[in-house]
Amino acid sequence: MYYPQLLADFGDKTYNRNWEWNNNEAWFRKGSRDYYRDNEDYYSQVNYRLVRYGDILLRYAEVLNELGSTAQAYQYVDMVRARANMNTLAVAHPEIGNNHDLFLERLKMERVLELAGESVRWEDLKRWGDLNTQASVDKIALRDSDFKNFKVGKNHRMPIPQTDVDNNPNLDQNSGY
């Protein structure tokens, strides 16, 4: 398949480099070390990391912020940013200061950038309460079009397979399905 909308949105170069796609398909290869292979699938000899150190640092910064110690939380975000050769958070975003809400909003972005593709986003969104109101879901949908059809009170859970509901009289279908 050819996806001309990708080229229209992002141009033909990403990170100022041309990328060769296998049959015009793009695959996510984070953590992959098997570049000698000439096909794409889900097999990899790289161990799946359940928790990364960057995740722990960012969660600890979140905890400190929630406890009212925003000033102490900066150092843990900066440790993650330093790995990617980025400026400290205070230099990059001096407007945050010790404001709890502004720090949390920036921390949300730091987690998205650092932990992309590591299956923690859904848990983050639920923990922050960003799936509880339509306004917060609409804000997410501005950056992530998958949330344009999200219905608060329904889509936070998947439907139980109907055969399971039919076979178990003690089981009720999740609301909205």
N, C-alpha and C positions, 0 to 999 in steps of 0.2 A: 504494500500500500504506500501511496505517496501522500504526505500531509502538507499541502501548500500553505495552510494556515499557520503552521509552525514557522515556516520561513517568513511569512508576512508579519508575524508577531515579533520574531526574534532575529530576523535576518539570517544570512547563511553562515554566520560565524558566531560561535559562543566562546567566551573567553579569548576572543580575537584569534580563533583557530577553527579551521575546517574539520569536521568530524565525519568519518566514514560510518555509515549505518549499514547494518546487515539487512538487506532487502528493504531499505528505507524505513526500518523500525528502530526506535531508540529504546535502549534498555538501561536499567539502573544497575550500576556495578559497584556501589559503595562497599568497601571492604573486600573486594575481589582481588585475588592475586594470581589469577590464572589467565594472564593475557596471551599465553601461547595458544589458547583454544580458538577455533575458528567458527564456533557456533555459540548461540546464546540460549541458556536454559537456567533453571533454578539450582543447579548443582554447583557447589563450591566446596573446596577443601578447607576454606577458612572457617574457623570456629565462630559460631554466632555468639556475640557478646550480649549477655542479658542486661548488664549494667555497665555503663562506661564511667570512667572517672569524671569526665566532663559533665555527665548527668548528675553525679553526686555533688559536684561543686555548685552547679546551678540550682539544685534543689536546696542545698544548704543556704545559699544566698537568699532563696525564696523564704525559707524558714526564718532567717535573721530579719528579713524585711517584715514578715508578719509579726514578729516579736517586738517590732519597733526599733530594731538595731540596723536601720538602713545603711548608716555610715560604715558599719563593719561588714556589710554584705558586699560592698564594692570589690573588696580584695579577691573574693572567690569568682566573681564574674570576670575580673581582670586576668585571673589565672587561665581561664578558658580562652579569653581573647588573645592573650600572649602567645598561646600555641599557634594561633593563626596569624601572628605578626600584626595584630590590630592595636590601635591606640587604646589606652585605658578608657573605661566607661566615662569617667569624670571628664576626660579631655574630649572624647567624641560627643558626649551629650551633657554639657554642663548645666543645661536647663533642669535636669532631674533633681539635683541637689539631694536633700534628704526626704523628698516627698514620697511617701509610701506608694500612692497610686501611680505616679509617673514611673517609679522604679519598677513596679510590677508590670506595667505595660511594656517597658523596654525589656524586662526579663523574659516576657512571653516571646518577644521577637528573637532574643538571644537563644532561647531553647529551640525555636523553629530552625534557626540557621545552623546551630551546632548539632542538632539531633535529627536532622531530616532523614527520613527513611528508616528510622530505628524503632518504629512502632510505639512511640510514647505520646504522640500528639493527642489521641483520643482521651487517654487518661488525664493529660494536662487540661484539656478543654472541660472535662467533667469536674476536675478538682477546682478549677477557677470559677466554675458556675457559668461558663460561657455558652452552655447549651440549655440554660434554664429560661431565657427570655428571647423573644423574637428579635429584639433590638441587638442583642449580643451576637445572635446567629447571623443577622444581616451584616454586621460588621465583619464577621469571619468570611462571609460570602463575597465580600468585596475583593478579597485576595484568593479565595478558594471557591471556585464555581461549583464544586461538589455540594456545597451547602445551600445553593439557591433553592433547592426543593426540600430542604430539611424542615420537618414539622416538629415544633416543640411539643413534648409530651408523647410523641409517637416514635420518632426515629432514633431516640437514644437507646432503644432496644430493637433487636431483630425479631421478626415473627417466629414463633415456635412452629416447626413443621406441622401441617394440619394432620398428618397421619399420627403423630405423637399425641396431639390433642384428642383425636378420635379414639385412640386406643387406651387413653387414660382418663377416666371420668373425674379424677381429682385434679386434673390439669386445666387451667384456664389460659386461653390465648392472651398474649400481651395486648394491652389496650391499643386501639387504633387499627388493629388488623382483623 
